[in-house]
Amino acid sequence: MSLKVIQPGLSTSIQDLGRPGYFHLGIPIGGAMDRFAMRVANMLVGNPEGAAGLEVVFMGPELLFESDALVAVTGATLPAKVDGVVQDGWTAFAVKAGQTLSFDFLKSGARAYIAISGGIDTPTALGSRSTYPIGALGGIEGRNIGAGDVIPLGEADMIEPGLNVPAELRRLPGTPAELRVLPGLYWHRLTPAAQQGFFDDDWTVALEADRMGYRFKGGEPLEFVDREQPFGAGADPSNIVDGCYSYGSIQVPGGLEPIVLHRDAVSGGGYFTLGAIISADMDLIGQLQPHTPVKFRKVDMNEAIEARAERKKMLAAVRAHLG
Amino acid sequence: MKTRYTYGGDEHIYVEIDDEMSLDAFFKSLSMSNAVRDANIKGVTEICPANASFQVRFDPDVIAPDEMMKKVQELEHKAGDAEKRLKTRIIEIPVYYQDPWTHETLMRFRERHQDPSGTDLDYAARINGFDSVDGFIEAHHSQPWFVSMVGFVAGLPFLYQLVEREKQLQVPKYLRPRTDTPKLTVGYGGCFSCVYSVRGAGGYQMFGVTPMPIFDPEQKQSYLKDFMVFFKPGDIVKWKPIDRAEYDRILAEVEADTYVPRIAEVDFDLEAFNADMPGTNAKLMEALNVA
């Protein structure tokens, strides 16, 4: 029960729902950037929602199946092909032993999720199979997949192909993408004009956009409230005494380019953060390509909690639909 | 000290004990985060203590954010009454200052530095008023350091020097962070020293390198058998300057998985330290010599 990597794609990693519990030591939660897509892919092939699959960035891998399996691809629109025959996205399809799974060009989004019946069965590290390359944890030898790797699969209860998630239960960012922000953390370090400017400005996703963080450019430099820097912080007005970073928090080194910290984020550091992306919009960030226009929208805690409930309702609807 | 409470999105509560660094702020942050852990509040998923602040991650589906906030705030008085005393350990960490590898790296990133004409150590010595790099290096390793936070990347310790504030060394971070730092670089930013546990990006000034691994997912070193991360907040570190020959000798032991760092159990009492810093430090370092 395994598959062989013919060609790994641009940056394909084994991910599940991550390893909570070690952030206080600098080891991030990790796991799928778009958790909704990962969960749905697993549901389609009859896996537990937290089973390990592949996270594909921009360009798909080529995989040779050494055993029969059920496969589903969700998230970004990256058409899958079995021995060259295109398959529907967000739909379970069969791949027989000896067949090759490959991909066409990316149509929209940034990250696709491949779930395989039985799930990927690599060893766990601190309770998760998620790849964290900096700490050499999870995945295969702590790294992304490479040509020639043999990926072990778990035992699967074979279910029929054909399960499908309708378009209204899928989620991709619009244009411009809207990311909702709850101001807080070191928000008070910004002048009122800079606070307003952050939400008024038009931003685009920069090239530095990966599992650790997404950088944004195009807005005006942020102005800080004057103060004498506190002891131990460092001289720049954007410096603080090194503290914890929240997932989704927005740091702005030098007040220049905001960076949203994501699943493989550093756990702390010495740059001020102005608030955080609400939990309901974290999945969306992983689907943003470089140069995508983005607006940040200010929300309050009530809106953040309502949006979170809506996301849960959407996931419940998928579960109900798939029975 | 003025405690400030705020939210980090809808899943985190961030508590800044003080906006400036001090051991008093550290101890209050540590005891408060311990109090949150001991309270076993339903919905808490992670507690991350830092230098002068801490963060609580929670599941807003289990507990409403304002209720969570109230529960954390209610624990502040408990932390205030806690004793500022720790049973901990002092560890001797060998450092090869002015090594060839950090030198190569700092030359490669010179255009991101405040002073491209010299090295990070030249710059740090000058802005701290030292006549020579040697004098600055001496100040860096002559007194012990206190691990006030673990994080950034896997197992990286932030260290705060156990001296009077007027003797604290301070250096800014790089103007723009580097994209590369050699593994086990001894760095410096703000008032904190650090050891980069893994190779990667970094903004701290680079002073040297240690041969002693402090993070190992394979847990091959004897002192990493219990857990892959070596440091804990509250640990005390004494840097020991070494030359190339000793660096190579220790590295050979590390590669043979036989290296044993010098470690001694000690008590650290903040009030005793504040009353007599040189005396407290001498006693801490003496424990290392006995071990």
Interface residues (C-beta under 8 A of the other chain):
Chain A: P20 G21 F23 H24 L25 G26 I27 A125 I134 G135 A136 L137 G142 L182 G184 L185 W187 P230 F231 G232 A233 G234 A235 D236 N239 I240 V241 D242 G243 C244 S246 Y247 G248 S249 P253 G254 V266 S267 G268 G269 G270 T273 G275 A276 I277 I278 S279 M301 A304 I305 R308 K312
Chain B: T6 Y7 G8 G9 D10 E11 H12 Y14 E16 D18 D19 E20 M21 S22 T45 E46 I47 C48 P49 A50 N51 A52 S53 F54 Q55 R57 P60 D61 A64 P65 D66 M149 V150 G151 F152 V153 A154 G155 L156 F158 Y160 R165 Q168 Q170 P172 K173 R176 P177 G189 G190 C191 F192 S197 V198 G200 G203 F215 P217 V229
